[in-house]
Amino acid sequence: MTALLPIAKADTVAGWRPHLVALGAAWAAILLLFARDGADMVRIWWTSATFNHCLLVLPIIFWLVWQRLPELRQLSPAAWAPGLVVIAAGGLAWLLGEAGSLALFRHAGLVLMLQGAAIACLGKAVSRGLAFPIFYAFFLIPAGEELVPPLQTLTAEMSMALLALVSLPAHIEGIFISTPSGLFRVAEACSGVRFLVAMIAYGALVANVCFRTWPKRLLFMVASIAVPILANGVRAWGTIYVAHLTDNQMAVGVDHLIYGWVFFALVIAAIMAGAWRFFDRKPGNPWFDPAALQGGKPGVPSRAAQLAAAAVALAALPPLWSAGVAAAGRVEAPRQLTLPNVPGWTRIPATSGRAWTPRFAGADLMRVARYRNGAGQEVDLAIAFFSRQDENRELVGYGQGAAPPDGAWSWTADLPAPAGGKAERIAGEGVARDVVSFYRVGDILTGSSAGVKLETMKVRLLGGPQRAVAVLVSSQAPGEGLNPRPAIDAFLRDLGPVESITDQARAPR
């Protein structure tokens, strides 16, 4: 009987080899098809401090698989067609992301297609044994920057609550907090999103490696999310309080000191110390029961090759569809944008007030001009034209619009919106400005970012002109405590239908 053991081991290795070869070929082909998205993800991992932790995810996945090798060797891979459903879902996510210029969806779609290829080529039993390593690949997706605005607001509100506890008078407006010692802004870097996304990935790893029961895993994940958010609020409050007790320069120095890895290491240590006594997975515990997973006959090598080919063919459909629709709806940008002549208003040089220019990176054309009427009211009109939206050429998205991140102006509040638009108040160094924004995509005029994305998806999925236009009307407060909105409303009344301006800008010349 002992003489049969090497033969059984050899048979096991031989059974794995064709399935791993098929999986490797499928992965290589999918990564080649979506090389732009793969390279974009790697670039983000490398250059964005928020996602530097993603560079560790691949080694962690390999380590998780290596930990499971003793159990995996007792399984026989068998190609499994339902894995193609995951690839189809990934292809659809990628297509929606490509249509809506949503990098998050494209990156998620690529990861889903790679996961689906693993499930299809290795089979049901092996995929169940590798369930967590396959799931953990989701942390390769650079996601989380969308949380920056709400986390900024939450951090500011927590700081206000803590300032009230120490009886320090303060006033909040959006993400600006004023105290007797100065004006403080909860910047994008202070939102805490960088540590939060890394902590979620770390928390998921610890929950799997150190716990065996789901209630304990879920409680640890809740702590991994809640504690960093609360700690960041305490950090922001501490910076303001130190400034009150000493001076702003010392507060900035303390903030830079405690906001680094020392602060976050202490948070991680606190979470781990609180959870340590509840760890219930011991070294050497099996990761899964191979006997409970293995079923059916060993896989047929030719079946693995067939499913690998089907996986690649299925993954190739979305980019082919997108390229065909884009070619049919492509238009040329006009050579210039003609600003409208508005009855009762005259264009003047923008020499007074604090300078303001919206950001629409990737726009084919953009013009900003200032108008004044007989009553002395002044507004700034900005028009941006996109012949086509794609990556880094988006009408709406992070970094685009009236108050780009880390710019001279910051969002403070949403205001009552006009029909077909949105209104917001922005501020910079104590100066307030109101902005009304209109977006024209396809057949709609809207102020909703979601509306822009949905209409962009429709046009790029089903065909139609790819042009998109933004029209922003803004006015700075004429004095402290004075409302700039009447000037904007007067300009819009005299301008007439915004659709006529956007359609004129969209017309090719």
N, C-alpha and C positions, 0 to 999 in steps of 0.2 A: 504493500500500500504506500509506503514512503517513496517508492520509486516513481509513483504516479504524480507526486507533488510538483516536481520540476516541469513535467509535461503539462499539467494543468495551468501552471504559471505561464508557460510559453504560449499556451492556447489563449489565455486571457490577454496577454500583450498583443498577440496577433489579431485578436478580435477588436482591440482598441485602435490599432494602427490605421486601418482604412477610414474609420470614422473621424479620427483626428486629422487625417490628411484632407478629407472632404471638408471639415470645418475650417481648417486653415485656408484652403482654396476659396471657400465662400467668403470668409472674412477679408482676405486679400482683395477679392473682386469688389466687395461692397465698399471697402475703404478707398479703392481706386475710383469707383463711381462717385463717391462723395468726398473726394480729396480736399475740396475747398472747405467743407464743413469740419473735417477732421483737423486740417491745418489751423483753422480758425479757433477751434477748441484748444489746441496746444498753445497757440499764441496767447490766448486769454489766461491759461494756466500760468504761463511763464511771465507775463507782463503785468497782470492785475494782482495786486496784493490780496484782494478779496478771495481770489481763487487759487492762490499758490498751493493750498492744501491738496488740490486735485492732483498735483504731481505725485502725491503719495498714494493715491487711490489704486493705481495699477499695481504697484508692488504689494499693496495690502491684499488685492484680489488674488494675486499669485500665491501669497502666503496662506490665504484662506483655503485655496484649492490644495496646496501642499499639505496642510493640516488634515485634510480629508482623504488623502491618498490611501491609507490602510483600508478604509471602508469602500472607496471607489474601486480598488482592485478586485473587490468581490462582486462587482456588478458587470454586466455585459451590455455595452451600448447597443441600441437598436434605433435606427432612424425613425422619426415620428412626424408624420405629416401635419398634425395640429400646430407644430412650431411655425408653420408658414402663416398662420393667422396672426401671430405676433409680428412677423415681418410685414404683413399687410397693414397692420395698425401703425407700425413705425413709418411705413411709406406714406400713409395718409397724414400722419403728424408732420412729416417732412414737407409734404405738398402744401398743407395749410400754412406751415411756417414760411415756405418760399412764397406763397401767394400773399401772405400778410406781412412780409418782411419781419418775421418773428424769429430771430436767431435761436431763441429758447426752444421753439417747436422743432426747428430743423435739427438742432443738436440732440434733442430728446428722441426724434425720429431715427437718427443714425444709431444711437445707443440701443434703441428698441430693435432695430433690424439686426444688429450684431447679437443681441440676446436671443432673438428669434432663431437666428442661424444656429446658435449653440443648442437650443432646444430641439430643433429639427434634426440636426446631424447626430446628436448624442442620445436623444430619446427621452422618454418619460421618466424612467427610473433614475438615470444619471442626472437629469435636470432637477429632479426632486432632491437628490443628494447634494447637488450644487445650488440649491435654491437661494441661499443667502449670498454666496459669491456672485451669482448672476444678478440678484437684486442690487447688490452693492455697486454695480457698474453705473447705476443711476447717479451716483455721486461724482461721476466724471462730467456731468452736465454742469456748466457754469451758470447756475441759477441762483437768484437771490437779490440782485440789484433792484428788482422791482419793489423790494421791501424797504428801500431807503427812505422814501417820503413818509410812509406811516410810522416807521421807527424813529425818524427825526421828531415827528409830532409827539409820539409817545414818550420819548426821552425828555422833551421839553416839559410835558405835563407832569412826569414823575419828578423832575427837578423842582417845579413849582410847588408840588405837594410837600417835598422835603424842606424847601425854603420856608414854607408856612410853619412847619414843625419847629424850626429854630427861630421863628418870629423875625425873619428877614423880609422886609417889604419888597415886593417884586410885582412887575406887570408883564403879562405874556401877550404876544401878538404873533400867532403862527408859530414859527420856530425862533422868534426873537424874545429874549427875556431881558428886561431892564431892571436894574437895582440901583441903589444910591451910589454904588461903586462903578457903574458903567453899563453898557449894552452888550449882551452876549448873544451869539448866534449858534444854534446847534447845527453845525455843518454836516455835509454828507459823510465825511470821515468819522464824525462823532455819533453817527446813528447806531453803531454797534453791529451792523450787518456783517462786517468782515469776520468777526469772531463768532457770530451766531451761526452762519452757514458752516463754518469749520467745526463748530461744536455739535451741530446736528449730525454731521458725518462721523465724528468721533463717538458721539453718543450711540449711534446705531451699531457701530463696531463693538463697543463695550457691552451693549445690551445683548448682542449675539454671543460674544465670546465668554462673558462672565455670568450670564443668567440662563436658566433652562425653562423657567415658567414665564408665560406671557404677561401676567399682571405685573411682575417685577420689571420686565422689559419696558412695558408701557410707562410705568411710574418713573423709571430712569430717563426715558425719552422726554417726559414732561419736565423733569428737572433740568435736563440738558438744554431745553428751550427757554424755560422761565428764568432760571438763575442768571444766565448771561444778559438777558434783557433787563432784569432788575439791577444787576451789578453795573451795567452801563448807565442806568439812570442815577445810581449812587455816585458813579465817577463824575458825571456831568455836574451834579449838585455839588460835589466836593470842589470842583474847579471854581465854581461861582462863589462858594463860601470862603475858600482860601483867598480869592480876590477881594472879598469884603473885609476879611480880617487883616490882609497885608496890602498887596497891590496887584494890578493885572499882570505885570511882568513875571512876578513870582508864581502866580496862578498858572500862567502858560507853561512855565518850566515844570511845575508839579504835574500838570496835565500830561505833558509829553513823557514824563518819567513813568507815571502810573498807567498810561494808556498802552504801553508796550507789552512785550511778552511777559514781563514780571507780573503785571496785573492779571492777564489772562491765565498765566500759569497758576496763580493763587486761586482763581475761580475754578479751574479744572481740579486742582488739589482739594478744594472744599467739596466739590461734587463727589469726587472719588472717595474722599474720607467718609462722607455721609452714607455712601452706598456699599462700602467695603464689607461690612458685617453681613450684608444680605446676599453677597455673591454665593450662588449655589451650584456653579459648574466647577468641577474639580479637574486638575490636570490629568489627562489620560482618559477622561470620559469620552465615549464614542460620540461622534457628531450626528450619526443617524444609524438606523438598523438596516443593513443591507438586505437581510432576509425579508423585511417588511416591504421593501421597495421593488426588489427584482421579481419580475413576472413575465411570462411569455417566452418565446424562443429567442435565441441570440440573433443579433442583427445580421442582415445580409449586406455585404460590402457594396454591391451594386446599388442597393436601395439608398445608401448614404450618399453615393455620388449623384443619383437622380435628384434627391431632395436638395443637395447643395446647388445643383444647376437650377432647380426651380426657385430656390431662394434668391439667387442672383438675378434671374429673369424678373421675379416679382419686384425686387428692389430697383431695377432699372426703369420700371414703368413711370413712376412719379417724375423723375427729371426729364424724361422724353415728353411727357404730357406738358409740363411746365414750359419747356423750350418751344414747343409748337404753338402754344397759346401766346407766349411773349412775342414770338416772331410775327404773328398775325396782327397783334394790337400795337406794335411799336410805332411811335410818332417822333418827329423831329421837334426839338425845342425852338421856339421863336427866337429870332436874332436879338430882340429887345423886348422889354416890358414897358408898355406905355401907361404912365400913371394917369388916373382920371382927373378931369377938370370938374371940380365940385362947385355948384352955384353958391356964391356967397363966401367962398373960401379961396385964399391965395397961398401958393407955395412960398415958403420963406426958408432961409438958412436955419439950421438947428444949432443956434449959438447959445441959447439960454438953458438953464436947468442941468440936471445930471444926464450924461449921455446914456442912451439906451438903444441897443440893437438886438433883435431876437436872433436865435441861432437855428438855422436849417441847413445842417451840414449835408453836402451832396446835391443841393438844389442847383438846377441848371442856370437859373437866373433869380436874383433877389434885389429888390429896390426898397429903400426907406426914404420917406420924405416927410417934411413937416408942413402943416397947414395952419392958417390963422383966419378967423372970421372978423367981421366988423365989430363984434362985441369984445374982441381981444382974447377969445378962447383959442387955445392951441392944442393940436393933436398930432401924433406921429402915425403915419400909415405905412405898413410894411406888406409887401406882396412877394411871395416865394413861389417859384414854378418848378415842378418836377415833370420831366417827360416820361419818367418811369420810376417806380419805387423798387428798390432792392436793398441788399445789405449796405449800410452806411449811406443810404439815400432814401430816408423815410420821412414822410410828412409828420408823423407823430412817433414818439418813442423817447427812451431815456436820453437826456441831453439835448432834445429838440424843444423849441418853443420860446416863450417870452422870457423865461428865467432859467437859462442853462445852469447845470450844477457848477459850483465853484466859480461862478461869474460875479459880476458887480451887483446883480439883483437876485433876490431870493423870494420864493413864494411865501405869502403870509396867510391868505384866506381866499376861499371861493366867494364870488358875489352873485347876485341875481343875474341870470343870463338872458340876453335877448333871444328872440326866435331864431333858431338855426345856428346859434353860437354858444360860446361859453365866456364867462367873465371871471377875472381873478385880480387880486391885489398883490403887487410885488413891492419890495422895499430894498433900499440900499443906503447904508450909512445914515439912517434916520429920515430918508426921503421916501415918500410913498408914491406909487404910480398904479393906475388901473389899466388893465388890458382886456380888450374884447377880441376873441379869436373865432374865425370862421374857416372851415375846411371844405373844399369842394373836390369830391372824388366820385367818378361814375356819374350817377344821376342824383346824388344827394348833396345837400349843404348841411353841415352839422358842426357842432362844437365838441362832440363826444369822441374821445380817442378810440373807444370800442367801436363806435359807428364807422370811423375811418378804417379801422382794421377789417371790419366785416365787409364793407363795400369794396375795399381793395382786394380782399380774398375773392369776392364774387367776380370781379372783373378779371382777375388773373387766373381764376379757375375755369370760368365759362367763356371768357373772351370779351373784348371791348377795348376802348381807348384806355391807355395806361396813364394818361396825364392826371396830375393832381396839383391843386393850388391852395395856398394858405393866405388869408387876408387878416391882418392884425391892426386894430386901431387902439392907440394908447394915448394917455394923457397923464402928465405929472401933476400932483396936487399943487395948485397955485400958491398955497401957503399952508402953514401948520394948522391942522384941524379942518382944512377946506376940502371939499369933495371934488375930485376930478371927473366924476362920471357925467355930469351935465354936458361937458364939452364933447365927450364921446357920443352921447345920445344925440346932440345937435348935429354933429358931423354925419352920423349914420342916417338921420332923417333927410339931410340935404343930399347925401350920396345916392340914395335910392336903393333898389334891390341889389344886395351883395352878389347875387347870382350873375347879374349882368357883368359885373367887374371880373368875376372869376372866369366866366365863359369867354370874355374878351381876351383874358390872359391865356386861356387854354387854346384859343384859335391859332393854328399854325400860320406863320407869316413867311 
